[in-house]
């Protein structure tokens, strides 16, 4: 493996989350490699909210450790990496990856399964992606109920996915339920690559408007989403802000800066 290979890079601990310093283009290439190797793997796209949840729930550290890798889907994680002296090259947004992975899948002949979101959304996503990327093959769509599945329902779901035999499964569950679902099912589904895209299904389907590019570039996508759904997202983003502020004053910044230099 050459030194230019992104897989030889060392991960960076950012707000307690082990993040790989990959660009979006490198990430897409590595995802293609996982599919071609039939790896039965998943990745985590971590944002500030996920970092806060990891601090509260030790089980998520196991989710991160078992992932093929973790990337930074959040401007605050990129900003923090600069403060500790190990700057990540850019934000790797799941809401961009869903398009880029679909485009790569269409070119490579990879089969996709869409799982999650509200009833009908996965079907709308499939229609939008197939229209945008001719040749893309979506072999299944499913919107499970917003509750834990019974053992029988879970077995039936697994059987449906295995029978469809996708190369890539894209899920849209609430964080961190989606990340746990990837960890808990990666070994039983027989799918080379599992991805969790959360609200990205709603973006693709047009159910929720994504922030303008200029807001994305300067890290204000959270503000746009809060203005759209203040009751649902206002408290979450306030909790994220408190977590970030506490991390600045409780010694985490200095600890991660020292670790980055060692």
C-alpha positions as CSV (number, residue, x, y, z in Angstrom):
1,X,0.0,0.0,0.0
2,X,1.5,3.3,-1.0
3,X,1.9,6.3,1.2
4,X,-0.6,8.1,-1.0
5,X,-3.3,5.6,-0.1
6,X,-5.7,7.4,2.3
7,X,-6.1,4.2,4.3
8,X,-2.6,4.7,5.8
9,X,-3.6,8.0,7.5
10,X,-4.0,8.2,11.2
11,X,-7.4,9.0,12.8
12,X,-7.8,12.2,14.8
13,X,-9.8,12.3,18.1
14,X,-12.2,15.2,17.7
15,X,-14.5,15.9,20.6
16,X,-14.0,12.3,21.7
17,X,-14.8,10.8,18.3
18,X,-12.1,9.0,16.3
19,X,-12.3,10.7,12.9
20,X,-10.4,9.9,9.7
21,X,-9.0,12.9,7.8
22,X,-10.6,12.0,4.5
23,X,-11.9,14.3,1.8
24,X,-15.3,13.6,0.3
25,X,-13.7,12.3,-2.9
26,X,-11.5,9.9,-0.9
27,X,-14.5,8.7,1.1
28,X,-16.4,7.8,-2.0
29,X,-13.4,5.9,-3.4
30,X,-13.0,4.0,-0.2
31,X,-16.7,3.1,-0.1
32,X,-16.5,1.7,-3.6
33,X,-13.5,-0.3,-2.5
34,X,-15.5,-1.8,0.4
35,X,-18.2,-2.8,-2.0
36,X,-15.8,-4.4,-4.4
37,X,-14.2,-6.3,-1.5
38,X,-17.6,-7.5,-0.3
39,X,-16.5,-6.2,3.1
40,X,-19.8,-6.3,5.0
41,X,-18.9,-3.0,6.6
42,X,-20.4,0.4,7.6
43,X,-19.1,3.9,8.2
44,X,-20.3,6.6,10.6
45,X,-20.8,10.2,9.5
46,X,-20.4,12.0,12.8
47,X,-21.6,15.6,13.5
48,X,-21.6,17.6,16.7
49,X,-24.8,16.1,18.0
50,X,-23.3,12.6,17.5
51,X,-20.2,13.6,19.4
52,X,-22.4,14.8,22.3
53,X,-24.3,11.5,22.2
54,X,-21.0,9.6,22.3
55,X,-20.1,11.4,25.5
56,X,-23.3,10.3,27.1
57,X,-23.4,6.8,25.9
58,X,-20.4,4.4,26.0
59,X,-22.1,2.0,23.7
60,X,-21.6,4.4,20.8
61,X,-17.8,4.0,21.2
62,X,-18.3,0.4,20.3
63,X,-20.2,1.5,17.2
64,X,-17.3,3.7,16.2
65,X,-14.7,1.1,16.9
66,X,-16.5,-1.5,14.7
67,X,-17.0,0.9,11.8
68,X,-14.7,0.8,8.8
69,X,-14.1,4.4,9.6
70,X,-15.7,7.6,10.9
71,X,-15.8,10.9,8.9
72,X,-16.7,14.4,10.1
73,X,-20.2,15.4,8.9
74,X,-20.3,18.7,10.7
75,X,-18.5,22.0,10.5
76,X,-17.8,22.2,14.3
77,X,-15.8,19.0,14.1
78,X,-13.7,20.5,11.3
79,X,-13.2,23.7,13.3
80,X,-12.3,21.8,16.5
81,X,-9.7,19.8,14.5
82,X,-8.0,23.0,13.5
83,X,-7.9,24.2,17.2
84,X,-6.1,21.0,18.3
85,X,-3.6,21.2,15.4
86,X,-4.8,18.2,13.4
87,X,-7.0,19.9,10.8
88,X,-9.4,17.8,8.9
89,X,-9.4,18.6,5.2
90,X,-13.2,19.2,4.9
91,X,-16.6,18.3,6.0
92,X,-17.9,15.0,4.6
93,X,-21.6,15.5,4.6
94,X,-24.0,12.6,4.4
95,X,-26.4,14.8,2.5
96,X,-23.8,15.0,-0.2
97,X,-22.7,11.4,0.0
98,X,-26.1,10.0,-0.7
99,X,-25.9,11.6,-4.2
100,X,-22.2,10.8,-4.8
101,X,-22.6,7.2,-3.7
102,X,-25.7,6.8,-5.9
103,X,-23.8,8.3,-8.9
104,X,-20.8,5.9,-8.3
105,X,-23.3,3.0,-7.9
106,X,-24.9,3.8,-11.2
107,X,-21.4,3.8,-12.9
108,X,-20.2,0.6,-11.3
109,X,-23.5,-1.4,-11.5
110,X,-23.9,-1.6,-7.7
111,X,-27.5,-2.4,-6.5
112,X,-29.0,-0.2,-3.8
113,X,-31.7,-0.8,-1.1
114,X,-33.4,2.1,0.7
115,X,-34.6,1.6,4.2
116,X,-36.2,4.1,6.6
117,X,-37.9,7.5,6.8
118,X,-41.7,8.0,6.8
119,X,-44.0,5.9,4.6
120,X,-43.5,6.7,0.9
121,X,-40.3,8.7,1.3
122,X,-38.0,5.8,0.3
123,X,-40.0,5.3,-2.8
124,X,-39.7,9.0,-3.6
125,X,-36.0,8.9,-3.0
126,X,-35.7,5.9,-5.3
127,X,-37.5,7.7,-8.1
128,X,-35.5,10.9,-7.7
129,X,-32.1,9.1,-7.7
130,X,-33.0,6.8,-10.6
131,X,-34.1,9.8,-12.7
132,X,-30.9,11.7,-11.8
133,X,-28.5,8.8,-12.4
134,X,-29.6,6.6,-15.3
135,X,-28.7,3.0,-14.8
136,X,-29.0,3.1,-11.1
137,X,-30.7,-0.1,-9.8
138,X,-32.8,0.2,-6.7
139,X,-33.7,-3.3,-5.7
140,X,-35.9,-2.5,-2.7
141,X,-37.5,0.2,-0.6
142,X,-39.0,-0.1,2.8
143,X,-40.3,2.2,5.6
144,X,-40.4,0.3,8.8
145,X,-42.6,1.5,11.7
146,X,-41.3,4.1,14.1
147,X,-41.0,1.5,16.9
148,X,-38.8,-1.4,17.7
149,X,-39.5,-4.4,15.5
150,X,-40.7,-7.6,17.0
151,X,-38.3,-10.6,16.6
152,X,-40.5,-11.9,13.8
153,X,-40.6,-8.6,12.1
154,X,-36.9,-8.3,12.3
155,X,-36.3,-11.7,10.9
156,X,-38.7,-11.0,8.0
157,X,-37.0,-7.7,7.3
158,X,-33.6,-9.4,7.2
159,X,-34.9,-12.0,4.9
160,X,-36.3,-9.4,2.5
161,X,-33.0,-7.5,2.4
162,X,-31.0,-10.7,1.9
163,X,-33.3,-11.9,-0.9
164,X,-33.0,-8.5,-2.7
165,X,-29.2,-8.9,-2.5
166,X,-28.1,-5.3,-2.6
167,X,-24.5,-4.1,-2.8
168,X,-25.3,-1.0,-0.7
169,X,-28.0,-0.4,1.8
170,X,-28.8,3.2,2.6
171,X,-30.7,3.7,5.9
172,X,-32.5,6.7,7.2
173,X,-33.1,6.3,11.0
174,X,-32.9,8.8,13.8
175,X,-29.4,9.3,15.3
176,X,-28.0,7.3,17.1
177,X,-30.6,4.5,16.4
178,X,-29.4,4.3,12.9
179,X,-25.7,4.0,13.8
180,X,-26.6,1.2,16.3
181,X,-28.7,-0.5,13.6
182,X,-25.7,-0.6,11.3
183,X,-23.5,-2.2,14.0
184,X,-26.1,-4.7,15.1
185,X,-27.0,-5.9,11.6
186,X,-23.9,-5.6,9.5
187,X,-22.9,-9.3,10.1
188,X,-26.4,-10.8,9.4
189,X,-27.5,-9.0,6.2
190,X,-24.8,-10.1,3.8
191,X,-24.6,-6.6,2.3
192,X,-21.2,-5.3,1.4
193,X,-21.8,-1.8,2.6
194,X,-24.3,-0.2,5.0
195,X,-24.7,3.6,5.2
196,X,-26.9,5.7,7.6
197,X,-28.1,9.0,6.0
198,X,-30.8,10.1,8.5
199,X,-32.6,13.3,7.3
200,X,-30.9,13.0,3.8
201,X,-33.8,10.9,2.6
202,X,-36.2,13.9,3.3
203,X,-33.8,16.3,1.5
204,X,-33.6,14.1,-1.6
205,X,-37.4,13.5,-1.7
206,X,-38.0,17.3,-1.3
207,X,-39.9,16.9,2.0
208,X,-37.3,19.2,3.7
209,X,-35.4,22.0,2.1
210,X,-31.7,21.9,2.5
211,X,-29.8,25.1,3.4
212,X,-28.4,27.2,0.6
213,X,-24.8,26.4,-0.4
214,X,-23.4,29.6,1.1
215,X,-24.9,28.6,4.5
216,X,-23.4,25.1,4.2
217,X,-20.0,26.5,3.3
218,X,-19.8,28.7,6.4
219,X,-21.3,26.1,8.8
220,X,-24.8,27.6,9.3
221,X,-26.8,24.7,8.0
222,X,-28.0,24.1,11.6
223,X,-29.5,27.6,11.6
224,X,-31.5,27.0,8.5
225,X,-32.8,23.7,9.8
226,X,-33.7,25.2,13.2
227,X,-35.7,27.9,11.4
228,X,-37.6,25.2,9.5
229,X,-38.3,23.0,12.5
230,X,-37.8,25.2,15.7
231,X,-39.8,23.0,18.0
232,X,-38.1,19.7,17.0
233,X,-34.5,21.0,16.5
234,X,-34.2,24.1,18.7
235,X,-33.5,22.2,22.0
236,X,-31.2,19.8,20.2
237,X,-29.0,22.5,18.8
238,X,-29.0,24.4,22.1
239,X,-27.7,21.1,23.8
240,X,-25.1,20.9,21.1
241,X,-23.9,24.4,21.8
242,X,-23.7,23.8,25.5
243,X,-21.7,20.6,24.9
244,X,-19.3,22.5,22.7
245,X,-18.9,25.4,25.1
246,X,-18.3,22.9,28.0
247,X,-15.7,21.1,25.9
248,X,-13.9,24.4,25.5
249,X,-13.6,25.1,29.2
250,X,-13.3,21.7,30.8
251,X,-9.9,20.8,29.5
252,X,-10.9,18.7,26.5
253,X,-9.4,21.1,24.0
254,X,-6.0,21.0,25.7
255,X,-6.1,17.2,26.2
256,X,-6.9,16.6,22.6
257,X,-4.3,19.1,21.4
258,X,-1.6,17.3,23.5
259,X,-2.8,13.9,22.2
260,X,-2.6,15.2,18.6
261,X,1.0,16.3,19.1
262,X,2.1,13.0,20.6
